[in-house]
């Protein structure tokens, strides 16, 4: 039922949106911290600032994912009346979407903080490349393929979300060092790990 699917997608995405914004403030302060430490060639400071932000961002998102897994009906009930029989198809779909959204939460938190880490190393090109590959090359193709060719409709689209962010989050942590200012190089890649 397309209207039920659209309503369920809207309900599930509205439930997860506030949590998706949380890692960005964690990654943003990390940008100047890593930038200053990188240009000063402070290997340990770079490592500590980056991994502290990454653990905080992914840890928070893991907690929100646990809430989605533990109480999906309660979360959907914030937006829909669970006792109305007409809402049952939408509620069931929204609950299934929240299970996928729980996986997406963790991956999205990782990629948001990883992008901040790379900005702190004056690298905006690699996050764009990783996002292009993850979002368009993996997530969109997988989601559309499962939705339309696989017959999974809206659920298939949602299945494309976690795989699109996972490589972006992982690759953002393992990128080689990039230039720091005009002509000076940061640290060798092993300084970031």
HELIX and SHEET records of a PDB file:
HELIX    1   1 UNK A    2  UNK A   39  1                                  38    
HELIX    2   2 UNK A   43  UNK A   70  1                                  28    
HELIX    3   3 UNK A   72  UNK A   77  1                                   6    
HELIX    4   4 UNK A   85  UNK A   87  5                                   3    
HELIX    5   5 UNK A   88  UNK A  120  1                                  33    
HELIX    6   6 UNK A  125  UNK A  131  1                                   7    
HELIX    7   7 UNK A  132  UNK A  140  3                                   9    
HELIX    8   8 UNK A  141  UNK A  144  1                                   4    
HELIX    9   9 UNK A  145  UNK A  149  3                                   5    
HELIX   10  10 UNK A  153  UNK A  173  1                                  21    
HELIX   11  11 UNK A  189  UNK A  191  5                                   3    
END                                                                             
